[in-house]
Amino acid sequence: MNFFDKIMQGGFLTGQKTYVAAAVAILTAVASYLTGEISLNGAFPAVVAAIIAITTKAGQARIENLQKLQIAADAGKVTQAAAVKATFTPDTSVAATVAAVETKANK
């Protein structure tokens, strides 16, 4: 894969754009408060909104991973009980999760 293909697919920030935008929003709010552009009453809601965006995105990623694992369980790749016990992080690929669950199920 060449450089331009990687850029077209999102590069190293694939799936991380919400987190980057929220971090920039938090830094902007803090910098604006420190320079006196806005008051604390203006900076606080901006920081809270950015945190809400981060937690919403993380929850959405977790739900998508659970749905993909449920599809794998329905296809017979993992057992239903093992699928229920699986834990995820938003970065975990479905293939890695399925492999981890299969390993736990075989023990």
Short mmCIF file of the C-alpha atoms (twelve columns), coordinates in Angstrom:
data_MODEL
# 
_entry.id   MODEL 
# 
loop_
_atom_site.group_PDB 
_atom_site.id 
_atom_site.type_symbol 
_atom_site.label_atom_id 
_atom_site.label_alt_id 
_atom_site.label_comp_id 
_atom_site.label_asym_id 
_atom_site.label_seq_id 
_atom_site.Cartn_x 
_atom_site.Cartn_y 
_atom_site.Cartn_z 
_atom_site.pdbx_PDB_model_num 
ATOM 1   C CA . MET A 1   0.000   0.000   0.000  1 
ATOM 2   C CA . ASN A 2   1.491   3.315   -1.002 1 
ATOM 3   C CA . PHE A 3   1.308   6.639   0.804  1 
ATOM 4   C CA . PHE A 4   -1.688  7.984   -1.131 1 
ATOM 5   C CA . ASP A 5   -3.752  4.837   -0.570 1 
ATOM 6   C CA . LYS A 6   -3.123  5.172   3.152  1 
ATOM 7   C CA . ILE A 7   -4.229  8.832   3.061  1 
ATOM 8   C CA . MET A 8   -7.400  7.952   1.133  1 
ATOM 9   C CA . GLN A 9   -8.287  5.302   3.740  1 
ATOM 10  C CA . GLY A 10  -7.821  7.723   6.628  1 
ATOM 11  C CA . GLY A 11  -4.166  7.086   7.376  1 
ATOM 12  C CA . PHE A 12  -3.078  6.546   10.935 1 
ATOM 13  C CA . LEU A 13  -6.135  8.379   12.258 1 
ATOM 14  C CA . THR A 14  -8.706  5.950   10.869 1 
ATOM 15  C CA . GLY A 15  -11.471 5.793   13.461 1 
ATOM 16  C CA . GLN A 16  -9.814  8.418   15.654 1 
ATOM 17  C CA . LYS A 17  -11.175 11.624  14.135 1 
ATOM 18  C CA . THR A 18  -13.764 12.170  16.887 1 
ATOM 19  C CA . TYR A 19  -11.123 11.818  19.589 1 
ATOM 20  C CA . VAL A 20  -8.781  14.242  17.824 1 
ATOM 21  C CA . ALA A 21  -11.572 16.798  17.304 1 
ATOM 22  C CA . ALA A 22  -12.612 16.521  20.963 1 
ATOM 23  C CA . ALA A 23  -9.014  16.953  22.134 1 
ATOM 24  C CA . VAL A 24  -8.645  20.042  19.947 1 
ATOM 25  C CA . ALA A 25  -11.920 21.409  21.346 1 
ATOM 26  C CA . ILE A 26  -10.706 20.901  24.916 1 
ATOM 27  C CA . LEU A 27  -7.338  22.539  24.165 1 
ATOM 28  C CA . THR A 28  -9.105  25.463  22.480 1 
ATOM 29  C CA . ALA A 29  -11.433 25.973  25.442 1 
ATOM 30  C CA . VAL A 30  -8.567  25.841  27.945 1 
ATOM 31  C CA . ALA A 31  -6.380  28.169  25.868 1 
ATOM 32  C CA . SER A 32  -9.270  30.607  25.391 1 
ATOM 33  C CA . TYR A 33  -9.902  30.658  29.136 1 
ATOM 34  C CA . LEU A 34  -6.212  31.120  29.964 1 
ATOM 35  C CA . THR A 35  -5.867  34.014  27.515 1 
ATOM 36  C CA . GLY A 36  -9.035  35.671  28.788 1 
ATOM 37  C CA . GLU A 37  -11.051 35.297  25.586 1 
ATOM 38  C CA . ILE A 38  -13.870 33.462  27.378 1 
ATOM 39  C CA . SER A 39  -14.887 33.071  30.988 1 
ATOM 40  C CA . LEU A 40  -14.970 29.845  32.947 1 
ATOM 41  C CA . ASN A 41  -18.727 29.816  32.324 1 
ATOM 42  C CA . GLY A 42  -17.978 29.568  28.603 1 
ATOM 43  C CA . ALA A 43  -15.062 27.149  28.772 1 
ATOM 44  C CA . PHE A 44  -16.677 24.574  31.045 1 
ATOM 45  C CA . PRO A 45  -19.601 23.683  28.730 1 
ATOM 46  C CA . ALA A 46  -17.202 23.345  25.792 1 
ATOM 47  C CA . VAL A 47  -15.034 20.880  27.723 1 
ATOM 48  C CA . VAL A 48  -18.087 18.926  28.899 1 
ATOM 49  C CA . ALA A 49  -19.430 18.724  25.325 1 
ATOM 50  C CA . ALA A 50  -16.088 17.372  24.110 1 
ATOM 51  C CA . ILE A 51  -16.039 14.750  26.873 1 
ATOM 52  C CA . ILE A 52  -19.595 13.728  25.975 1 
ATOM 53  C CA . ALA A 53  -18.515 13.310  22.337 1 
ATOM 54  C CA . ILE A 54  -15.619 11.073  23.390 1 
ATOM 55  C CA . THR A 55  -17.743 8.832   25.619 1 
ATOM 56  C CA . THR A 56  -20.519 8.604   23.034 1 
ATOM 57  C CA . LYS A 57  -18.035 7.535   20.347 1 
ATOM 58  C CA . ALA A 58  -16.458 4.952   22.661 1 
ATOM 59  C CA . GLY A 59  -19.905 3.544   23.482 1 
ATOM 60  C CA . GLN A 60  -20.822 3.370   19.825 1 
ATOM 61  C CA . ALA A 61  -17.604 1.497   19.020 1 
ATOM 62  C CA . ARG A 62  -18.282 -0.971  21.835 1 
ATOM 63  C CA . ILE A 63  -21.807 -1.631  20.603 1 
ATOM 64  C CA . GLU A 64  -20.532 -2.193  17.049 1 
ATOM 65  C CA . ASN A 65  -17.968 -4.693  18.339 1 
ATOM 66  C CA . LEU A 66  -20.639 -6.521  20.335 1 
ATOM 67  C CA . GLN A 67  -22.871 -6.718  17.268 1 
ATOM 68  C CA . LYS A 68  -20.020 -8.099  15.150 1 
ATOM 69  C CA . LEU A 69  -19.217 -10.695 17.782 1 
ATOM 70  C CA . GLN A 70  -22.893 -11.656 17.968 1 
ATOM 71  C CA . ILE A 71  -22.859 -12.198 14.202 1 
ATOM 72  C CA . ALA A 72  -19.764 -14.376 14.613 1 
ATOM 73  C CA . ALA A 73  -21.527 -16.336 17.359 1 
ATOM 74  C CA . ASP A 74  -24.590 -16.804 15.180 1 
ATOM 75  C CA . ALA A 75  -22.360 -18.074 12.363 1 
ATOM 76  C CA . GLY A 76  -20.918 -20.673 14.738 1 
ATOM 77  C CA . LYS A 77  -17.417 -19.214 14.955 1 
ATOM 78  C CA . VAL A 78  -17.684 -18.799 18.729 1 
ATOM 79  C CA . THR A 79  -20.053 -20.200 21.297 1 
ATOM 80  C CA . GLN A 80  -22.918 -18.060 22.542 1 
ATOM 81  C CA . ALA A 81  -21.703 -18.283 26.153 1 
ATOM 82  C CA . ALA A 82  -18.196 -17.211 25.183 1 
ATOM 83  C CA . ALA A 83  -19.584 -14.287 23.191 1 
ATOM 84  C CA . VAL A 84  -21.478 -13.041 26.223 1 
ATOM 85  C CA . LYS A 85  -18.338 -13.167 28.392 1 
ATOM 86  C CA . ALA A 86  -16.150 -11.271 25.921 1 
ATOM 87  C CA . THR A 87  -14.844 -7.847  26.790 1 
ATOM 88  C CA . PHE A 88  -13.734 -5.234  24.303 1 
ATOM 89  C CA . THR A 89  -11.901 -2.014  23.802 1 
ATOM 90  C CA . PRO A 90  -12.794 0.195   20.842 1 
ATOM 91  C CA . ASP A 91  -9.427  -0.641  19.237 1 
ATOM 92  C CA . THR A 92  -9.874  -4.410  19.382 1 
ATOM 93  C CA . SER A 93  -10.462 -5.962  15.995 1 
ATOM 94  C CA . VAL A 94  -13.259 -8.458  15.673 1 
ATOM 95  C CA . ALA A 95  -10.849 -11.130 14.457 1 
ATOM 96  C CA . ALA A 96  -8.647  -10.677 17.537 1 
ATOM 97  C CA . THR A 97  -11.701 -10.747 19.796 1 
ATOM 98  C CA . VAL A 98  -13.064 -13.900 18.163 1 
ATOM 99  C CA . ALA A 99  -9.656  -15.562 18.535 1 
ATOM 100 C CA . ALA A 100 -9.482  -14.557 22.208 1 
ATOM 101 C CA . VAL A 101 -12.984 -15.855 22.873 1 
ATOM 102 C CA . GLU A 102 -12.240 -19.138 21.092 1 
ATOM 103 C CA . THR A 103 -9.119  -19.552 23.220 1 
ATOM 104 C CA . LYS A 104 -11.129 -18.945 26.408 1 
ATOM 105 C CA . ALA A 105 -13.877 -21.307 25.225 1 
ATOM 106 C CA . ASN A 106 -11.399 -24.124 24.548 1 
ATOM 107 C CA . LYS A 107 -9.895  -23.998 28.045 1 
# 
